[in-house]
Amino acid sequence: MAKIVVATAEQCPAIIVDGASYPMSVRRPVPDNFPPLCEAMIPSGARSATVNGQTLVIPKPNPSTVIAFGDTGCRIKGTRAQNCKNAGEWPFEQVAAGAAAENPDLIIHVGDFVYRESPCPAGSEAECGGTTEGDNWETYNTDFFAPAAKLLASAPWVFTRGNHEDCTRSWRGWFYYLGPRAWNGVCEQYPAPYTVKLGSFELIVMDTSAAAEDALDEKQASTYAEQMKGIQTSGAWLVSHYPFWGFKADVLGKPSIPVSPTLQEAWNIASPKGISLVLSGHVHLFELVALGPDRPTQVVAGGGGTELATPLTASVNGAAVRGSTVVASQSEHQFGFTVLNRQGSAWRLTLKNPGQNALFSCTLSAPGSEMPAGHHSNHGDEPNCGTPQ
């Protein structure tokens, strides 16, 4: 889907696909406080597309470089204000520029685009004076579209809905600008998952924006389990804003605690098969969590720019989660993005900071060829992602 925001509906341009011109249509209904969006489907197999003279990057089958990150906006809520005017403290534009320099084939945003939820608090004018807030175009543009401009032009994107886009927060901008399906002006709490197929590469994108974070919600677990029961795949990545097996810091001195018991219970009920990796955000850190052989590796890529979470100060190895145990883990309290480079049937995972410096790397085995604990891959001295070091 090609999309462009315009000032008025009459300004919808044509899209040129393989030399032929087609009209773009206005996405309706246009919500209040949002300029209209024009959109058009690009046929599978198209070789080129341009809008207003700008060349669009066509999705590639079997992408070889995939970038994942999320939780990108600048936090302003109540009396809390991140320094939105300092690139060192809100580095999303630098994260996006660094990611663009990797020449990716695909970008995956794991959710949470808008964090400017309140007016800039008194006394914080140096950090956020004059900023916009709320579910409107100006906030979406300031928090996401403008700082991501270079990366938006560099590759196709897959967008994931986060809890900041749930039905009590910035849902209109999500469904209108970023949602993948037809829109009717109503907020949906539990849209069905969908599959992205690029050659043999598959993503299953699941909307978990409404998931209960800290306590088991059995009704939700049943809803998500029903959605997952239909998953039959081989080696696909599951993309979900809330991690299935992520951790966050507890109060000082206590062990880190798992998030999303509701999703863990849904997994246990559904027992989906063929998923090799879960990509998520929500916790504003990088985490890699490897569990027993019956669970895929979990990557949390929540360091895209929002104020970082409290670091995990102790290993979570050996921690019990519903139905499994953590066998290896890695956590980095850093802003950045996760790069996944295809290497034969495996993937090399690298966490990079906004300046593109590698902070951590490991190799994800191909499905069915998991390496034993402690075994190193052939890609330099990098450990297998099941046994990060």
C-alpha positions as CSV (number, residue, x, y, z in Angstrom):
1,M,0.0,0.0,0.0
2,A,1.3,3.4,-1.0
3,K,0.2,6.3,1.2
4,I,0.6,10.1,1.1
5,V,-0.8,12.8,3.4
6,V,-2.2,15.9,1.6
7,A,-3.6,19.2,2.7
8,T,-7.0,18.7,1.0
9,A,-8.8,15.7,-0.6
10,E,-8.6,17.4,-4.0
11,Q,-4.8,17.2,-3.9
12,C,-4.6,13.4,-4.2
13,P,-2.0,12.7,-6.8
14,A,-1.7,9.8,-9.2
15,I,0.6,6.9,-8.7
16,I,2.8,5.7,-11.5
17,V,3.3,1.9,-11.5
18,D,5.5,0.4,-14.2
19,G,4.9,3.5,-16.3
20,A,1.1,3.5,-16.1
21,S,-0.8,6.2,-14.1
22,Y,-3.5,5.3,-11.6
23,P,-5.6,7.6,-9.3
24,M,-5.0,7.4,-5.5
25,S,-8.2,7.5,-3.4
26,V,-8.9,9.4,-0.2
27,R,-9.1,7.1,2.9
28,R,-12.5,7.9,4.4
29,P,-13.9,8.9,6.8
30,V,-11.3,11.6,7.4
31,P,-11.1,12.1,11.2
32,D,-11.3,15.5,12.7
33,N,-7.9,17.2,13.2
34,F,-6.3,15.0,10.6
35,P,-5.4,16.0,7.0
36,P,-6.6,13.5,4.4
37,L,-4.6,10.4,3.4
38,C,-4.5,9.2,-0.2
39,E,-3.7,5.6,-0.8
40,A,-3.3,3.0,-3.6
41,M,-2.5,-0.7,-3.7
42,I,0.7,-1.5,-5.6
43,P,0.1,-4.8,-7.4
44,S,2.3,-7.8,-6.5
45,G,5.1,-8.1,-9.0
46,A,5.3,-4.4,-9.8
47,R,8.8,-3.3,-10.7
48,S,8.5,0.4,-10.0
49,A,6.3,3.0,-8.5
50,T,6.4,6.8,-8.0
51,V,4.2,9.4,-6.3
52,N,4.7,13.1,-6.9
53,G,8.1,12.3,-8.5
54,Q,9.3,10.4,-5.4
55,T,10.4,6.8,-6.2
56,L,8.9,4.3,-3.8
57,V,11.0,1.3,-2.8
58,I,9.1,-1.9,-3.8
59,P,9.0,-4.8,-1.3
60,K,11.6,-7.5,-2.1
61,P,10.9,-11.2,-1.9
62,N,13.2,-12.9,0.7
63,P,14.6,-9.7,2.3
64,S,18.2,-10.0,3.4
65,T,18.3,-7.0,5.8
66,V,15.5,-6.3,8.2
67,I,15.4,-3.6,10.9
68,A,13.2,-3.7,14.0
69,F,12.6,-1.0,16.6
70,G,9.7,0.7,18.4
71,D,8.7,3.0,21.3
72,T,9.9,6.0,19.4
73,G,8.0,9.2,20.5
74,C,9.1,11.7,23.1
75,R,7.4,11.2,26.4
76,I,5.4,14.1,27.9
77,K,2.8,13.0,30.4
78,G,1.6,14.9,33.4
79,T,4.6,16.3,35.1
80,R,7.1,14.1,33.3
81,A,8.9,15.5,30.3
82,Q,11.6,13.9,28.2
83,N,14.0,16.5,26.6
84,C,12.4,16.5,23.1
85,K,14.8,19.2,21.9
86,N,18.0,17.4,22.7
87,A,19.0,14.6,20.3
88,G,21.0,12.9,23.0
89,E,18.0,12.5,25.1
90,W,15.4,11.9,22.4
91,P,17.4,10.4,19.6
92,F,14.7,8.9,17.4
93,E,15.7,11.0,14.3
94,Q,19.3,9.7,14.7
95,V,18.1,6.1,15.3
96,A,16.1,6.4,12.0
97,A,19.0,7.9,10.1
98,G,21.3,5.2,11.4
99,A,18.8,2.5,10.3
100,A,18.5,4.1,6.9
101,A,22.3,3.9,6.4
102,E,22.0,0.1,6.8
103,N,20.2,0.0,3.4
104,P,17.4,-2.2,4.8
105,D,15.0,-4.2,2.7
106,L,12.2,-4.0,5.3
107,I,11.5,-2.0,8.4
108,I,9.4,-3.3,11.3
109,H,8.1,-0.8,13.9
110,V,6.9,-2.8,16.9
111,G,4.5,-0.1,18.2
112,D,4.1,3.0,20.3
113,F,4.4,6.0,18.0
114,V,2.9,8.9,20.1
115,Y,4.1,9.8,23.5
116,R,3.2,13.5,23.7
117,E,0.0,12.9,25.7
118,S,-0.1,16.1,27.8
119,P,0.9,19.7,27.4
120,C,4.5,20.5,28.2
121,P,4.5,20.9,32.0
122,A,5.4,24.3,33.6
123,G,9.1,24.6,34.2
124,S,10.0,22.2,31.3
125,E,9.8,24.8,28.5
126,A,13.5,24.2,27.6
127,E,12.7,20.5,27.0
128,C,9.3,20.7,25.3
129,G,8.0,24.3,25.1
130,G,5.6,24.9,22.3
131,T,5.0,21.2,21.5
132,T,1.8,19.7,20.4
133,E,0.0,16.8,22.2
134,G,-2.8,14.3,21.7
135,D,-4.3,12.3,18.9
136,N,-3.9,14.6,15.9
137,W,-1.8,15.1,12.8
138,E,0.6,17.6,14.4
139,T,1.5,15.2,17.2
140,Y,1.9,12.2,14.8
141,N,4.0,14.3,12.5
142,T,6.2,15.7,15.3
143,D,6.6,12.4,17.1
144,F,6.9,10.1,14.1
145,F,6.6,11.2,10.5
146,A,9.1,14.1,10.5
147,P,11.9,12.4,12.4
148,A,11.4,9.2,10.5
149,A,11.3,10.8,7.0
150,K,14.6,9.6,5.8
151,L,13.8,6.0,6.8
152,L,10.3,6.1,5.5
153,A,11.7,6.8,2.1
154,S,14.3,4.0,2.2
155,A,12.3,0.8,2.5
156,P,8.8,-0.6,2.9
157,W,7.4,-0.7,6.5
158,V,5.4,-3.0,8.6
159,F,3.6,-1.1,11.4
160,T,2.5,-2.7,14.7
161,R,-0.1,-1.1,17.0
162,G,1.1,-0.4,20.5
163,N,-0.7,0.4,23.7
164,H,-0.2,4.1,23.0
165,E,-2.5,3.6,20.1
166,D,-5.2,1.7,22.0
167,C,-8.8,2.8,22.2
168,T,-8.2,5.2,25.0
169,R,-5.2,7.0,23.4
170,S,-3.9,7.8,19.9
171,W,-6.1,5.3,18.0
172,R,-7.4,7.7,15.3
173,G,-4.0,8.5,13.9
174,W,-3.1,4.8,14.0
175,F,-6.1,3.4,12.2
176,Y,-6.2,6.3,9.7
177,Y,-2.5,6.6,8.7
178,L,-0.9,3.4,9.7
179,G,-3.5,0.6,9.9
180,P,-3.3,-2.0,7.2
181,R,-7.0,-2.6,6.6
182,A,-10.1,-0.6,5.5
183,W,-11.2,1.9,8.1
184,N,-14.7,2.8,9.3
185,G,-14.0,5.5,11.9
186,V,-14.4,3.1,14.8
187,C,-11.7,1.8,17.2
188,E,-11.2,-1.9,17.1
189,Q,-9.8,-3.5,20.2
190,Y,-8.9,-7.0,18.8
191,P,-8.3,-6.9,15.1
192,A,-7.4,-10.3,13.6
193,P,-3.7,-11.0,12.9
194,Y,-2.5,-10.9,9.3
195,T,0.4,-12.4,7.4
196,V,3.0,-10.6,5.3
197,K,4.6,-12.9,2.7
198,L,7.7,-11.8,0.8
199,G,8.8,-14.9,-1.1
200,S,9.5,-17.6,1.6
201,F,9.8,-14.9,4.3
202,E,6.8,-14.6,6.5
203,L,5.7,-12.2,9.3
204,I,2.6,-12.7,11.4
205,V,1.5,-9.4,12.7
206,M,-0.6,-9.5,15.9
207,D,-2.4,-6.6,17.5
208,T,-1.8,-6.9,21.2
209,S,-2.3,-3.2,22.0
210,A,-5.1,-4.0,24.5
211,A,-3.3,-6.8,26.4
212,A,-3.2,-6.8,30.2
213,E,0.4,-6.2,31.1
214,D,0.8,-7.4,34.7
215,A,-2.0,-9.7,35.6
216,L,-3.6,-12.6,33.8
217,D,-6.9,-11.7,32.1
218,E,-8.4,-15.0,31.2
219,K,-11.0,-13.6,28.8
220,Q,-8.3,-11.8,26.8
221,A,-6.1,-14.9,26.9
222,S,-8.9,-16.8,25.3
223,T,-9.4,-14.1,22.7
224,Y,-5.7,-14.0,21.7
225,A,-5.5,-17.9,21.8
226,E,-8.4,-18.1,19.3
227,Q,-6.5,-15.7,17.0
228,M,-3.3,-17.8,17.3
229,K,-4.9,-21.2,16.8
230,G,-5.1,-20.6,13.1
231,I,-1.4,-20.1,12.8
232,Q,0.2,-22.8,10.7
233,T,3.6,-21.8,9.4
234,S,7.2,-22.7,9.1
235,G,9.9,-20.4,10.4
236,A,7.7,-17.2,10.5
237,W,8.4,-14.3,12.8
238,L,5.6,-13.2,15.0
239,V,5.4,-9.4,15.6
240,S,3.5,-8.2,18.7
241,H,3.9,-4.9,20.6
242,Y,3.7,-6.6,24.0
243,P,6.4,-9.3,24.4
244,F,5.3,-12.8,25.2
245,W,8.4,-13.4,27.3
246,G,9.9,-10.0,28.1
247,F,10.9,-8.7,31.5
248,K,10.9,-5.4,33.3
249,A,12.6,-4.2,36.4
250,D,10.8,-4.6,39.7
251,V,11.2,-2.3,42.7
252,L,14.8,-1.9,43.7
253,G,16.4,-5.0,45.0
254,K,13.8,-7.4,43.7
255,P,14.2,-9.7,40.7
256,S,12.9,-8.5,37.3
257,I,9.4,-9.6,36.6
258,P,7.9,-11.0,33.4
259,V,5.3,-8.9,31.5
260,S,2.3,-10.2,29.6
261,P,1.1,-13.2,31.6
262,T,-2.1,-12.9,29.5
263,L,-0.1,-13.5,26.2
264,Q,1.9,-16.3,27.8
265,E,-1.4,-18.1,28.8
266,A,-2.8,-17.5,25.2
267,W,0.4,-19.2,23.8
268,N,-0.1,-22.1,26.1
269,I,-3.7,-22.6,25.1
270,A,-3.1,-22.2,21.4
271,S,0.3,-23.9,21.0
272,P,1.1,-22.2,17.7
273,K,3.6,-24.0,15.5
274,G,6.3,-22.9,13.2
275,I,7.2,-19.5,14.7
276,S,11.0,-19.0,14.9
277,L,11.2,-15.6,16.5
278,V,9.0,-13.1,18.4
279,L,9.7,-9.4,17.8
280,S,8.2,-7.0,20.3
281,G,8.7,-3.6,22.1
282,H,6.9,-2.0,25.0
283,V,9.8,-2.4,27.5
284,H,12.1,0.5,26.6
285,L,15.3,-1.6,26.4
286,F,16.8,-4.2,24.2
287,E,16.2,-7.7,25.5
288,L,16.9,-11.2,24.0
289,V,15.2,-14.0,25.9
290,A,15.8,-17.7,24.9
291,L,13.6,-20.3,26.4
292,G,13.2,-24.0,26.3
293,P,13.1,-25.9,23.0
294,D,9.3,-25.5,22.7
295,R,9.4,-21.7,22.6
296,P,10.9,-19.3,19.9
297,T,13.5,-16.7,20.9
298,Q,12.0,-13.4,22.1
299,V,13.5,-10.1,21.0
300,V,12.4,-6.8,22.7
301,A,13.4,-3.8,20.5
302,G,12.0,-1.0,22.6
303,G,14.9,1.4,22.6
304,G,13.8,3.5,19.6
305,G,13.8,6.9,21.3
306,T,11.4,7.0,24.1
307,E,12.8,7.6,27.6
308,L,14.6,4.3,28.5
309,A,13.1,2.0,31.2
310,T,14.9,1.1,34.4
311,P,17.7,-1.3,33.4
312,L,17.6,-5.0,34.3
313,T,20.5,-5.2,36.7
314,A,20.5,-9.0,37.1
315,S,20.3,-11.9,34.7
316,V,16.8,-13.5,34.2
317,N,18.4,-16.8,33.4
318,G,16.5,-19.6,35.1
319,A,13.4,-17.5,35.6
320,A,10.1,-19.4,35.2
321,V,7.5,-18.2,32.8
322,R,4.2,-19.9,32.2
323,G,5.1,-23.2,30.8
324,S,8.8,-22.7,30.2
325,T,12.1,-21.4,31.7
326,V,14.6,-18.8,30.5
327,V,17.8,-20.6,29.4
328,A,19.7,-17.6,28.2
329,S,19.2,-13.8,28.0
330,Q,20.8,-10.5,27.2
331,S,19.7,-7.0,28.1
332,E,21.1,-3.6,26.9
333,H,20.0,-0.3,28.4
334,Q,20.7,1.7,25.2
335,F,18.9,3.6,22.5
336,G,19.2,1.9,19.1
337,F,17.8,-0.5,16.5
338,T,18.0,-4.2,15.8
339,V,19.4,-5.3,12.5
340,L,18.7,-8.8,11.2
341,N,20.9,-9.9,8.3
342,R,20.2,-13.1,6.4
343,Q,23.1,-15.5,6.3
344,G,22.2,-18.6,4.4
345,S,19.4,-20.3,6.3
346,A,20.3,-18.4,9.5
347,W,20.0,-14.7,10.6
348,R,22.7,-12.6,12.2
349,L,21.1,-10.3,14.9
350,T,23.0,-7.1,15.8
351,L,21.9,-4.3,18.1
352,K,23.3,-0.9,17.0
353,N,23.2,2.4,18.7
354,P,22.1,5.6,16.8
355,G,25.7,6.0,15.5
356,Q,25.6,2.5,14.0
357,N,28.0,1.1,16.5
358,A,27.4,-2.6,17.3
359,L,26.5,-3.2,20.9
360,F,25.7,-6.9,20.8
361,S,25.3,-9.6,18.1
362,C,24.5,-13.3,17.8
363,T,23.2,-15.8,15.3
364,L,19.6,-17.1,15.1
365,S,19.6,-20.7,13.9
366,A,17.4,-21.8,11.1
367,P,14.2,-23.6,12.3
368,G,15.0,-27.2,13.0
369,S,18.7,-26.7,13.3
370,E,19.0,-25.2,16.7
371,M,22.6,-25.5,18.0
372,P,23.3,-27.0,21.4
373,A,24.0,-24.8,24.3
374,G,27.4,-23.3,24.2
375,H,27.9,-24.0,20.5
376,H,29.2,-21.1,18.5
377,S,28.1,-20.4,14.9
378,N,30.4,-20.1,12.0
379,H,29.9,-16.4,11.7
380,G,33.0,-15.1,13.5
381,D,32.9,-15.5,17.2
382,E,29.2,-14.7,17.6
383,P,27.3,-17.1,19.9
384,N,24.0,-18.6,18.9
385,C,21.1,-16.4,20.0
386,G,19.9,-19.2,22.1
387,T,23.1,-18.9,24.2
388,P,23.9,-15.2,24.2
389,Q,27.0,-14.1,26.0
